[in-house]
């Protein structure tokens, strides 16, 4: 989930500039800055709002149930920005940025799950392990983007970055089997034999 989210966050501005035909040219500099500002503010507002909403829902429901439900929305939100190619307008750009920001809604749930699945007394180690895996996902994202972006830009596709959005949605869906198998930590039952 983290890898897909960072791919989208990293390429969103470049994708928007390409689709709105302002990627190159010195004369497009002010327009690029304006679009980048709109995209950035909208995305961060969506991240904040979706995190607050998920925090509220966690008070009403189990994080295990929420994660299983939210993954499908995350995949949808990560795929939705493809519509910017069909309707290259600022309004659709705002909708796409809201969608990308809302795709981060799984992160607070994952944070809440750590104490539920960690053995007693090992919560801080589990949080550190999760942070390490998130950082590894971000590193993998950087490597994937470094390799994929030049190849995509050399392809014959028009605005080729759109391909990454369905791929990221599919990556989010790949987490469904893992989420379905998550269970609260239960200590293993020990069998003791008594001597007579």
C-alpha positions in Angstrom: 0.0 0.0 0.0 2.8 2.4 0.9 4.7 1.8 -2.3 1.7 2.6 -4.5 0.9 5.7 -2.5 4.4 7.1 -2.8 4.5 6.4 -6.6 1.3 8.4 -7.0 2.4 11.2 -4.8 5.7 11.5 -6.6 4.4 11.5 -10.2 1.1 13.4 -9.7 2.5 16.8 -10.6 4.4 15.6 -13.6 1.3 13.7 -14.8 -0.9 16.8 -14.4 1.6 19.0 -16.2 1.8 16.5 -19.1 -2.0 16.1 -19.5 -2.6 19.9 -19.2 0.2 20.5 -21.8 2.3 22.7 -19.5 5.2 20.3 -18.9 7.7 22.2 -21.0 8.3 25.8 -22.0 9.5 28.7 -20.0 6.3 30.6 -20.8 4.3 27.9 -18.8 6.3 28.5 -15.6 3.7 30.5 -13.8 0.9 28.1 -14.8 3.0 25.1 -13.6 3.5 26.8 -10.2 -0.2 27.5 -9.9 -1.2 24.0 -10.8 1.5 22.6 -8.5 0.2 24.7 -5.7 -3.4 23.6 -6.3 -2.4 19.9 -6.5 -0.2 20.1 -3.4 -2.7 21.8 -1.2 -5.6 19.7 -2.4 -3.7 16.4 -1.9 -2.5 17.4 1.6 -6.0 18.5 2.6 -7.4 15.2 1.5 -4.7 13.3 3.4 -5.6 15.2 6.6 -9.3 14.8 6.2 -9.2 11.1 5.3 -6.9 10.5 8.3 -9.3 12.3 10.7 -12.3 10.4 9.2 -10.4 7.0 9.6 -9.5 8.0 13.2 -13.2 8.6 13.9 -14.3 5.3 12.3 -11.7 3.5 14.4 -13.6 4.5 17.5 -16.7 2.9 16.1 -15.3 -0.3 14.5 -12.4 -2.7 14.6 -9.3 -1.8 12.7 -9.2 -5.3 11.2 -12.7 -4.8 9.7 -11.8 -1.2 8.5 -8.6 -2.3 6.8 -10.4 -5.1 4.9 -13.0 -2.5 3.7 -10.7 0.4 3.1 -8.3 -1.5 0.8 -10.9 -1.6 -2.0 -11.4 2.2 -1.7 -7.7 2.8 -1.7 -7.4 0.8 -4.9 -10.2 2.8 -6.5 -8.8 6.1 -5.3 -5.4 5.2 -6.7 -6.8 4.3 -10.1 -9.2 7.3 -10.4 -6.7 9.9 -11.7 -6.7 8.2 -15.1 -9.9 10.3 -15.8 -7.7 13.4 -16.0 -6.6 12.1 -19.5 -10.3 12.0 -20.6 -11.2 15.4 -19.1 -8.1 17.6 -18.8 -9.6 20.4 -16.7 -8.7 22.0 -13.4 -11.8 20.7 -11.7 -11.0 17.1 -12.6 -7.4 17.7 -11.4 -8.8 18.8 -8.0 -10.9 15.6 -7.9 -7.9 13.5 -8.8 -5.7 15.2 -6.1 -8.5 14.6 -3.6 -8.5 11.0 -4.7 -4.8 10.5 -4.4 -4.8 12.2 -0.9 -7.7 10.0 0.2 -5.8 6.9 -0.8 -3.5 7.5 2.2 -6.5 6.6 4.5 -5.1 3.1 5.1 -2.0 4.4 7.0 -3.8 5.4 10.3 -5.5 2.0 10.3 -2.2 0.2 9.8 -0.8 2.3 12.7 -3.7 1.3 14.9 -3.3 -2.4 14.0 0.3 -2.6 15.3 -0.6 -2.9 19.0 -3.4 -5.4 18.1 -1.1 -7.9 16.3 2.1 -7.4 18.3 3.0 -9.7 21.2 2.6 -8.1 24.6 5.6 -6.0 25.5 6.9 -5.9 21.9 4.7 -3.1 20.5 7.6 -0.7 20.1 9.6 -3.3 18.2 6.6 -3.9 15.9 6.2 -0.1 15.3 9.8 0.1 14.4 9.5 -2.9 12.1 6.5 -1.2 10.4 8.5 2.0 9.9 11.4 0.1 8.5 9.1 -1.7 6.0 7.5 1.7 5.0 11.0 3.1 4.4 11.9 0.1 2.4 8.7 0.6 0.3 9.7 4.2 -0.3 13.2 3.1 -1.4 11.7 0.6 -3.8 9.4 3.3 -5.1 12.3 5.5 -5.9 14.1 2.7 -7.7 11.0 1.7 -9.7 10.4 5.3 -10.7 14.0 5.8 -11.7 13.7 2.8 -14.0 10.1 3.1 -15.2 9.8 6.8 -15.9 12.4 7.1 -18.7 11.1 3.9 -20.3 7.5 5.2 -20.1 8.4 8.6 -21.5 10.2 6.9 -24.5 7.1 4.9 -25.3 4.6 5.8 -27.9 1.8 6.3 -25.4 0.2 9.7 -25.1 0.8 11.0 -21.6 2.3 7.6 -20.6 2.3 8.2 -16.8 -1.4 7.2 -16.7 -0.2 3.6 -16.8 1.1 3.9 -13.2 -2.3 4.6 -11.7 -4.0 1.3 -12.5 -0.7 -0.5 -11.6 -0.8 1.2 -8.2 -4.5 0.2 -7.8 -3.5 -3.4 -8.5 -0.7 -3.2 -6.0 -3.2 -2.0 -3.3 -5.5 -4.9 -4.2 -2.5 -7.3 -3.8 -2.7 -6.5 -0.1 -6.2 -7.9 0.2 -5.1 -11.5 1.0 -2.8 -10.2 3.7 -5.5 -8.1 5.2 -8.0 -11.0 5.2 -5.5 -13.1 7.2 -4.7 -10.5 9.9 -5.8 -11.5 13.3 -5.3 -10.1 16.8 -2.3 -11.6 18.6 -3.2 -14.7 20.6 -0.6 -16.4 22.8 0.0 -20.0 21.8 -1.6 -22.4 24.1 1.0 -24.5 26.0 0.2 -28.0 27.0 1.5 -29.0 30.4 1.6 -32.5 31.6 1.3 -33.1 35.3 3.3 -35.8 36.9 1.5 -38.2 39.3 
